[in-house]
């Protein structure tokens, strides 16, 4: 996933999760989601990465 798409996912998640959310934590979740989804169809990666990171960041 390109750096621009990663930055966009981080920005959207930070906006969604609100103030007090640590950008480094969100960035790490997005990066790990990218790694975990490696091999998925390229066109689906932006949405899949953001969804997986969101699930990992939201409280259970």
PyMOL commands that set and color helices and strands:
alter all, ss='L'
color gray80, all
select helices_A, chain A and resi 3-17+23-36+42-57
alter helices_A, ss='H'
color red, helices_A
deselect
rebuild
show_as cartoon
